[in-house]
Amino acid sequence: MARRRVHLSFPGKLKDEPLLWQTCEQFDLVFNIRRADYTEGMGWLMAELEGDAEQLEKGIRWLEEQGVIVGPIEQDVVH
């Protein structure tokens, strides 16, 4: 199993879309949400994704294609 920590930013137009659920279903991934927030016009979350390495890459690419901004997290996000 591969694991990646990512920071996901969701522009306001995506706030009502079930993108995390769709990603889990389509690519057989598990999300562990570590932190999240939503303010007017932008939501973000820090999460750990786990699954098959190839599916993990495909899932991240799919999120980017939907308009989600995906960035890596190099350290633990829970203090």
C-alpha positions as CSV (number, residue, x, y, z in Angstrom):
1,M,0.0,0.0,0.0
2,A,1.2,3.5,-0.9
3,R,0.6,6.5,1.3
4,R,0.8,10.2,0.6
5,R,0.1,13.3,2.7
6,V,-1.5,16.1,0.6
7,H,-2.9,19.6,1.0
8,L,-6.1,20.0,-1.1
9,S,-7.6,23.4,-1.9
10,F,-11.2,23.6,-3.2
11,P,-12.3,26.7,-4.9
12,G,-15.9,27.8,-3.9
13,K,-17.5,26.4,-7.1
14,L,-16.5,22.9,-5.9
15,K,-17.9,23.2,-2.3
16,D,-21.0,21.2,-3.0
17,E,-19.3,18.4,-5.0
18,P,-18.7,15.0,-3.3
19,L,-15.1,14.9,-4.7
20,L,-13.5,13.0,-1.8
21,W,-16.2,10.3,-1.9
22,Q,-16.0,10.0,-5.7
23,T,-12.2,9.7,-5.5
24,C,-12.5,6.9,-2.8
25,E,-15.1,5.0,-4.9
26,Q,-13.4,5.4,-8.3
27,F,-9.8,4.7,-7.2
28,D,-10.3,2.5,-4.1
29,L,-8.5,4.9,-1.8
30,V,-8.8,5.6,1.9
31,F,-8.7,9.2,3.1
32,N,-7.7,10.2,6.6
33,I,-8.6,13.9,7.0
34,R,-6.1,15.5,9.5
35,R,-7.3,19.2,9.3
36,A,-9.8,21.1,7.3
37,D,-11.5,24.5,7.0
38,Y,-13.9,26.3,4.8
39,T,-14.2,30.1,4.4
40,E,-16.1,32.1,1.9
41,G,-14.9,31.1,-1.5
42,M,-12.3,28.5,-0.6
43,G,-12.0,25.3,1.4
44,W,-8.9,23.3,2.2
45,L,-8.0,20.1,3.9
46,M,-4.9,18.2,4.8
47,A,-5.2,14.5,4.4
48,E,-3.4,11.2,4.2
49,L,-4.4,9.1,1.2
50,E,-3.7,5.4,1.1
51,G,-4.1,2.7,-1.6
52,D,-2.5,1.1,-4.5
53,A,0.4,3.3,-5.8
54,E,-1.0,3.5,-9.4
55,Q,-4.5,4.2,-8.2
56,L,-3.2,6.8,-5.8
57,E,-1.5,8.7,-8.6
58,K,-4.6,8.4,-10.8
59,G,-6.9,9.7,-8.0
60,I,-4.7,12.7,-7.4
61,R,-4.6,13.5,-11.1
62,W,-8.4,13.2,-11.3
63,L,-8.8,15.6,-8.4
64,E,-6.6,18.1,-10.2
65,E,-8.6,17.7,-13.4
66,Q,-11.7,18.6,-11.3
67,G,-10.1,21.9,-10.3
68,V,-8.7,20.8,-6.9
69,I,-5.3,22.3,-6.1
70,V,-3.1,19.4,-4.8
71,G,0.2,19.9,-2.9
72,P,2.4,17.6,-0.9
73,I,2.8,17.8,2.9
74,E,6.3,16.8,4.1
75,Q,5.6,16.7,7.9
76,D,2.9,15.5,10.3
77,V,-0.1,17.9,10.4
78,V,-1.4,16.9,13.8
79,H,0.2,18.5,16.8
